[in-house]
Structures are given as C-alpha cells and as structure tokens.
C-alpha cells in the first residue's frame, strides 16, 4: 500500500528530473527534520555486529552468442563483484564454457569473490534453494537473474545482513532499468569492466523504475528456504515471479517488494549505436 501511495504521488506531482521519491500520504522520516540521513554507514552497523560484506549472491551466468547480451551480463557480474556488501557470488552454470566466461570476468575484478559450480542444466529455484541450504545455512542470500546488479547503498539500506529480519519473510525486488547504453562496437570485456568501475555513482542519472505486476527478478531470503525445495520452475520463465510469490505466500511467508527503499536492482540497456 505504501509503495502504491508513493508511486501515485510521484506520477501526479514529482518532476521527471527529481531523483527522490517521496509521498504526501506517507512522508519519509527525514521530512520531519528536513535532513535526509541516508543509509547507515559501516561504522554505524559495527556495534550491531555488521560486516562490510554480508550477502551471498546466487545466479546462473551464461555466455550469450549475441554480443550486446554478452556485454550486458558481463557488466552486471562485474558490478556485483565490485560491490563490497556482497561477500561471494556463487555461479551455478550449465556448462564449463559458461563457467570459463564468468571466471574471465572475475579475473578482471576480484577472482576470490567468485565460486563456480557446474550444474549441468538451467537453474531452477529448487536448485538454488538446495545449494543455499547445504552451502550457505543462516546466510542472507540474494537469488537473481544474470542481468541484475546491486549498488552498495541499496544493500546497505537493508542494514546488517546478519541481523536483517528475514524470519518467514522474503524480499521480492522489482528492478530499476539502467538506461545508459554503451557503444559495444568499441568494447571488449576489459574495457567494459573499466566502464563499470567508471560509472559507479551514476545510478541517479541512469536508473528509472518502470512498475509492473509480473516481474521481480531478484529475491533475498535467509537460507534455508524450504518452500522452494519442490519449486522446480526455471529462473527467467514467463510468469515464474508471480507463481513464486504465490507459492511463498501459501507457505506462510511474508513476501514484500521494497523497490522504493532498495532502489537499485537494475538491468542494463546495451546499445549498438
């Protein structure tokens, strides 16, 4: 309800150039003081047991034949590897070739943060849950499509990954579209990774939220998540997002989509021009 109120207020009143999303119906906390505090710092999280790298990310990277799509996935993986709030990226690939592609990107950023495991098939939600339950118990886990990345501030807004309230709760995040394109005719993987680094801090300029009811693309939960054990749908299948929300809700989980607070789960728009 809060998100709908904010969206309605933005559509009615906000300037297109304004990067802030506020609501007269639900004013943000800083409106009372006139000061926007922003997300907590690492120093503020430290007394709570916070750590700079708190989340584990599970995804399935593959090497597309289309050059634009190939660079899109490389860009997203590079951005996640550079995110200090992500401790490890667990790539469950279909083939050794896909694993080599992911490793080649990590070698240009931080190879120590990447773990590759050959799954041998397209990633299913049940595969991700099985891996998280056995390898990442009690960890805060991000499960997302390969064309999604997070910025540091968005994950910091969620607070300490160790104490984040994910008891019977799953965050199902609507993505923000990354609208800044690239001239892929002049880029290889190395120059793309450099571009990903150079464009850090440009989220306010390059991102735009396009609300829709049938897409999340990223989920955050505390492992294990038993409700996914028998959910054999593959990530990226049409309508899988709504079906997953229904399955989780039926199992008694609170499924929430704080897209306005966690603003930056995004997808890149690659450009041929």
C-alpha positions, 0 to 999 in steps of 0.5 A: 500500500505504501509503495502504491501511495508513493508511486501515485504521488510521484506520477501526479506531482514529482518532476521527471528530473527529481531523483527522490521519491517521496509521498504526501500520504506517507512522508519519509522520516527525514521530512520531519527534520528536513535532513535526509540521513541516508543509509547507515554507514559501516561504522554505524552497523559495527556495534550491531555486529555488521560486516562490510560484506554480508550477502551471498549472491546466487545466479546462473551466468551464461555466455550469450552468442549475441554480443550486446547480451554478452556485454550486458551480463558481463557488466552486471557480474562485474558490478556485483563483484565490485560491490563490497556488501556482497561477500561471494557470488556463487555461479551455478552454470550449465556448462564449463564454457559458461563457467570459463566466461564468468571466471574471465570476468572475475579475473578482471575484478576480484577472482576470490569473490567468485565460486563456480559450480557446474550444474549441468542444466538451467537453474531452477529455484529448487536448485538454488534453494538446495545449494543455499541450504547445504552451502550457505545455512543462516546466510542472507542470500540474494537469488537473481537473474544474470542481468541484475546488479546491486549498488552498495547503498541499496544493500546497505539500506537493508542494514546488517545482513546478519541481523536483517529480519528475514524470519518467514519473510522474503524480499521480492525486488522489482528492478530499476532499468539502467538506461545508459547504453554503451557503444559495444562496437568499441568494447571488449570485456576489459574495457567494459569492466573499466566502464563499470568501475567508471560509472559507479555513482551514476545510478541517479542519472541512469536508473528509472523504475518502470512498475509492473505486476509480473516481474521481480527478478531478484529475491533475498531470503535467509537460507534455508528456504524450504518452500522452494525445495519442490519449486522446480520452475526455471529462473527467467520463465514467463510468469515464474515471479508471480507463481513464486510469490504465490507459492511463498505466500501459501507457505506462510511467508511474508513476501514484500517488494521494497523497490522504493527503499532498495532502489537499485536492482537494475538491468542494463540497456546495451546499445549498438549505436 
